């Protein structure tokens, strides 16, 4: 797994959540996605597979939340960043 690329991609999502104006997404959804991205970023920074670091029976839900919530053009830019994180995780 390319941990540097994963860390960078997760940081891009976090930065977008912190700085972009997202019109229709609820704060709870953004908070949940951000927490998962922080977890992914921190695991990647430590050289660990984020999926392997999850507690037993737990899965990432950020992609499902994003696909349900993100709709406006600005939000679709965030979706693109989220998709990049997913692609890197899947290649692992």
N, C-alpha and C positions, 0 to 999 in steps of 0.2 A: 504494500500500500504506500502511496506517496503521501506521507504524513505532512510534509510542507504544503503541498497543494491542498490537502484537506483542511489544514489549519487556516490557510489563506481564504479558501472558499467559505468556510464557516464564519470567519471574521467579516467577509463581505456581506453576508446575510445579517449579521449582528449590526454592522454599521448602517445598513439600509433600514433596518427596523428603527434604529435610534435617530436617523436623520431624515428619512423620507416622509412625505405627507401621504398617509395611507387612508383613503377616504371611507371605505366601507368595512374594514376589518375591525372586529372587536378587540379591545385591549387584552382580554383574556387569551384570545388565540395568539396574538402577537407575543404575549408574555410566555406562553407555552412553547412556541416555536423558538423564541430567543433562548430560553433555558436549555432546550435540547441542543441548540447550536453552540452554546457555551460548553456544554458537556462534551460535544464532539470536538470542538476546538481544543479543549484542555486535554482530552485523551490523546489527540493527534500530537499536541505539543510534547506530551510525555512519551511519544513513540508507541502508543498502544492503540489497538483496534477498538474504536468506540463501541461497536456492537458487542464485542467480547467483554467489555467493561460494564455492560448493563446487568442489573440484578436478574436472577433467573425468572423467566416468565415475562419479562418486560421487553417491549419493542418500541422503536422510535415511531412517533405518530405525526411528526412535523409535516411529512409529505401529504398525508391525508387531510390534515387541517388546512394546509395551503391550497390544495386542489378544491376544497369546498368553499373557502373564504375569499381567495384572491380573484378579483374580476376587473378592476379598472386598469387602464394602461400603466399607471404607476405601480400598481400592485403586481401586474404581470412581469414587470422588471424584477421585482422581488422573487417571483416564482421562478424566473430564469436562474437567479442566483441559488435558490434552493435546489433546483434540478441539478445544478453543477455539483453540489454537495452529495446528492444521491448518486450521481454517476461515479464519483470517486469512491464512495462506499461500496458500490456494487462491483467495481473492478477489483476489489480486495480479494 
